[in-house]
Amino acid sequence: MKKYKWIIILINLIILLGLFNNSIIKKETLLSNGKLILLELAPVDPRSLMQGDYMRLRYTISENIKYDTISKRGFCVVKLQNNGIAKRVRVQDNRTPINEKEYLIEYTSKSWREINIGAESFFFQEGEAEKYENAKYGGVKVDNQGNSLLIGLYDENRIKIE
């Protein structure tokens, strides 16, 4: 019986490492091949005593939505303006239909009346809060499946804050 126990533990460890590596590969692919979209930020308090300095992000694409008419999971469809800033076109349940020059951002809807795109926190080194206070946009890389990854914050001139 002890022999089978170690085999089962080893198989579970291999599966866990495989899933973990698959997640890393997906994020790296999204970073290198994703389309950069700038989402306008809405103001939120930038400090947490337990987690250190961070900024809780809220996006203007999640404002003015009738939350009782949308599903708990779906896609926010955005279109880039000439200045590179994304504006919400509509919210839909499926990946299709999608028109030319529109991009999907997958969301989940919570009971507190806002949609969550998975990039609602931006952590930064302690003592650098002033540098990020004037952030106007969140830079998000998206793929054609609606997956998104926050890559940084940008100022009013659309320059990445570093």
C-alpha positions in Angstrom: 0.0 0.0 0.0 2.9 2.4 0.8 4.2 2.0 -2.8 0.9 3.1 -4.3 0.7 6.0 -1.9 4.0 7.5 -3.3 2.9 6.8 -6.9 -0.3 8.7 -6.3 1.5 11.6 -4.7 4.0 11.7 -7.6 1.2 11.7 -10.2 -0.6 14.5 -8.4 2.6 16.5 -8.2 3.3 16.1 -11.9 -0.3 17.2 -12.7 0.0 20.2 -10.4 3.3 21.3 -12.0 1.8 20.8 -15.5 -1.2 23.0 -14.7 1.1 25.6 -13.1 3.4 25.7 -16.1 0.5 25.8 -18.5 -0.8 28.9 -16.7 2.6 30.6 -17.0 2.9 29.8 -20.7 -0.6 31.3 -21.3 0.4 34.5 -19.5 3.7 34.8 -21.3 1.9 34.3 -24.6 -0.6 37.0 -23.7 2.2 39.4 -22.8 4.1 38.9 -26.0 1.2 38.5 -28.5 -1.7 40.4 -26.8 -3.1 43.8 -28.0 -2.4 46.7 -25.7 -5.5 48.5 -24.7 -5.7 51.5 -22.4 -8.7 51.6 -20.0 -9.6 54.9 -18.3 -9.4 54.7 -14.6 -12.0 55.8 -12.1 -10.6 57.0 -8.7 -10.2 54.6 -5.8 -8.3 54.6 -2.5 -4.6 53.6 -3.0 -3.6 52.0 0.3 -3.9 48.7 2.2 -2.4 48.3 5.7 -2.2 44.5 5.4 -0.9 44.3 1.8 1.3 47.4 1.7 1.1 50.0 -1.0 -1.3 49.2 -3.9 -3.9 50.8 -6.0 -7.4 49.4 -6.3 -8.4 49.9 -9.8 -11.8 50.7 -11.2 -12.4 51.3 -14.9 -14.9 53.7 -16.5 -15.9 50.8 -18.9 -17.7 49.3 -15.9 -19.8 52.4 -15.1 -23.4 53.0 -16.2 -24.3 49.4 -16.7 -27.7 48.0 -15.8 -26.4 45.2 -13.6 -29.7 43.5 -13.3 -29.8 42.9 -17.1 -26.4 41.3 -17.5 -25.2 37.8 -16.7 -22.7 37.0 -13.9 -20.0 36.1 -16.5 -19.7 37.5 -20.0 -17.7 39.8 -22.2 -17.3 43.6 -22.3 -16.8 44.6 -25.9 -14.6 47.7 -26.4 -13.4 49.7 -29.4 -10.3 51.7 -29.5 -10.6 55.4 -30.3 -8.1 57.3 -32.4 -6.0 58.1 -29.3 -5.8 54.4 -28.3 -8.2 54.6 -25.4 -10.8 51.9 -25.2 -14.5 52.8 -24.9 -17.2 50.2 -24.0 -19.5 49.4 -26.9 -21.7 46.8 -25.2 -21.8 43.9 -22.8 -22.6 40.4 -24.1 -22.8 36.8 -22.9 -20.7 35.2 -25.7 -17.6 35.8 -27.6 -19.6 36.4 -30.8 -20.8 38.6 -32.4 -17.8 40.8 -32.6 -17.3 43.5 -35.3 -14.1 44.7 -36.9 -11.7 46.6 -34.6 -13.6 45.5 -31.4 -12.0 43.7 -28.6 -13.3 41.3 -25.9 -12.5 41.6 -22.2 -13.9 38.8 -20.1 -15.7 39.9 -16.9 -17.4 38.5 -13.9 -20.2 40.4 -12.1 -20.3 40.6 -8.3 -23.2 41.4 -6.1 -21.7 44.8 -5.2 -22.7 46.2 -8.6 -19.5 46.3 -10.6 -17.9 44.1 -13.2 -14.5 42.6 -12.5 -12.1 42.1 -15.4 -9.4 40.4 -13.2 -7.1 43.4 -13.1 -8.4 45.4 -10.1 -5.2 45.7 -8.1 -1.9 47.2 -8.9 0.9 46.7 -6.4 3.9 48.9 -6.2 7.0 49.3 -4.0 6.4 50.9 -0.7 7.0 54.7 -0.8 6.2 55.1 -4.5 2.5 56.0 -4.0 3.0 59.6 -5.2 4.4 58.3 -8.6 1.1 56.5 -9.3 -1.3 59.0 -7.9 -1.7 60.7 -11.3 -2.3 57.5 -13.2 -5.1 58.0 -15.7 -5.1 54.7 -17.6 -4.6 51.0 -16.9 -2.6 49.2 -19.7 -4.2 45.8 -20.4 -3.1 43.2 -22.9 -5.9 41.3 -24.4 -6.2 38.3 -26.7 -9.0 37.3 -29.1 -10.5 35.0 -26.5 -11.2 37.9 -24.0 -8.3 37.1 -21.6 -6.7 40.2 -20.2 -3.5 40.9 -18.2 -2.7 44.3 -16.5 0.8 45.3 -17.5 1.1 48.8 -16.0 -0.4 52.2 -15.3 -0.2 55.1 -17.7 -0.3 58.9 -17.3 -2.5 61.4 -19.1 -0.1 61.5 -22.0 -0.4 57.7 -22.4 3.1 57.1 -21.2 3.8 54.1 -18.9 4.7 55.1 -15.4 7.9 53.3 -14.3 
